[in-house]
Structure formats: structure tokens, C-alpha cells
């Protein structure tokens, strides 16, 4: 089974070709960071327009990279949701058009399932069952994964996603967009102990998350520091970035340990853009070694949105799914609604 995967859920246009016998043949990505940077966040209409401009050229690119013609493509997989409605519709329209022209099925893929299966593209792929931590600008959740399509949500954010909190804190600190890498870079020069942020929801049982209060605490800390010192210098910015990152990461690590304990799982999979954060990786490594669990990440380039994860998920679902030619997408879509494979 050879699958063309198209990802357009937010601000990255990803296209890839996956072969279930040969593995990943080619992948290409166009990032819209420069488009959205001046606005400090993603502008949905601009994102949709950029996807329309970039998808077909990227399809041509991966076909050339893979050295295959359109006749060898047996399925077109695309991100059906969740995500920005306009961006999803752009990818869906192109995917359905290509599927119709090539006479092959079109398979709509759940964006978070794609992320969760991204580590399967690595040589050292995890075995089922495992606990998955999905952390990005739009999602923060823990799930028990017994197999493809066999998911139980253990906990999720009650307000802001952790990636969104990183973005907003970066904006408060004047660090630019995207916020995750900017805050992590500033934190490298931070002085530990100058500021201490609250650890949201760690004083109660359960595996849900909350990050809106942490973002607000960053704002009030900046305002107080500015009022006391008369300015917010580079060292203060670094110290606040470090304190925020420590709090955000600790909440994730503690909840991951709770999930491993609750499910008796021996493997933890981490996916999504925030999974590229080195401090998070270090702290999760320390925690999993203590509880003797195995830790898995996709390669850095597959932490963020990409076509490879969609192509892989499409290859797993192609034999039982064909979405036809309608352009219906699902901006909101629970993982638990997916059928097992």
C-alpha cells in the first residue's frame, strides 16, 4: 500500500509518501511562521490561503523525491480534523480532487492520531499498549493506547493547551513567535530560584491540565517586576522564562507518571510540537528511568505537524475506510470516536 499524506490542520503544509513495505519514501514541509509572525499567532484565513498555494507544489516535490509516478499511489490520506476549519477544507479539497483524478480512495485522518503514531516511523518503534502524551499549540492530553483506534482519554487541558501558554508567555515577554522555541532559548540563561510559578492542578488527584492560570501568572510577574525595577531587562526575561518553563514541564511530567501508574503501562510516547522541548525530554527521561518505563519520541522534524504521520496513519486505515468525495471536515473530533483497526 502506497499512500500520499496531506497535512493542513493549522499553519504547516506537510506532504509525504509512505509505502507499507518500504517505509517513508519522501516528505516535504512548508512552514507559515514568517506569514503569521507579525500577528503574534496564526491567522486562520491566511493559513487556508497558503495551504491552497503550497499543497500541489509539495505533492510534485515528494513524487519526484520518491521517484514514483501518480499511478503508484493507491490512497490519498488527509487531515480531516481537528484543526482550523478553513485550513482543513483546503487540504480536504485538494486531497479529494487528487483521489478523484487518480481513481483511488480518500481517507480522512484524525490529526492527533497522526501525532500519536508518528514514533512508529522510527526504527525503534514502540509496541502497544502505551500511554501517549500529546502536547502542542492546540492540544494537551494523555491517552491510554491499546492499539490503533483503541484510545481512552485519561486527562486533557481544561483551558489553554501547553503550547498556547508558551506562545502567550513569549508574547508577554516580547520574545516573538513561535513561543515555544523562544521561551526555551531564553530560559537557557535564566537564574533558577528568582521566581517560582505555581504548579497548576498538582494539588489534586487526576490527570487533567490547566495552563491559563500559568499564563496569567507570567503576566502579573512581568508587570510587578517592571513596576519594581522600572524596566524588564534581558536577565529578568530569562529568569521568568525559566520559571514558567519549569512549572509547565513539571505539570506534564507528574501527570505522565500518574498515567503510567494508573494503567500499569511500561511505555510512554510523547508527540506534538512541545515534545521537541529539550527540558521536557530531559525531565521525562529522568522520570521514566525511575519507574522503569521506556520513553519514545518521534524525530524532531516529526514532532511538529507533518505529512509523514498522516501518510502512515492512512496506510493503517486505508483497507477499511473511504471517505468519498464530500468535503466534510471535523474541526472538533474526539480520539475516542475513532473505530479500531
C-alpha angles and dihedrals in degrees: 000000000000115000134189109211125202123190120190106144097128133340104334123079108208129179128176144160120226126186117196090217101038101030126222109000101179142343136185134184137196116198121206095201094118090050094054100032096091090055095049092234145027118306104206097210093051090046092054092048092050092051090054090052097045110037100078095045089051091049088054090048096053093044089056093044091051092045093228135122128230091259090071094057109100101177138018113215121192138174108266095177175049103017143072109338096223093046092048091049091052092055093041093052093051093044093050091046092052092045091052093047093048096040095236134123123270116220123197113216131202108242095220093047087055091054092045092053096043093097087061087074090068126087091239095053121173122249124228133291108052143137115252126206111199112193124172144122091285105027141046116171146134120222137181107229117200095164141325106315093007102108135151118189109227098179142341141180117288092204130351121023115237092248090052090051090052090051094049094045090050089053091050089052093046093242098133134229138342090040103198098067091037094055092044091052093048091047091061088074095041125122111232117231100023091102130019121197124202119261102233117229095350090117092069135051124261138064104261121120136217125191106162092086092050090054090049091049089055090053095049091045090054092048093048094046091048092049093049099042100030091233142039105237127192093265093053090049090051092047093051091046090052093048092049093048093048091053095044093048096044090056090054094046095049093048091048090054090050089051093050091048094047095050099032086230119166097200134059121196119195120196140162133066096294087057086078091066106115095209090054090049092050095048094046090050090054092047097047092048089055093052093038096241127143118244124212133187131172114241112281094258090056095049091080123056112299143160095238094071091049092049091049093049089046091055090054094049102034096092093061105028139065117163095195122218104303116114098226114147133181114225086178117039131153120226089222090065093067119105118237120255 
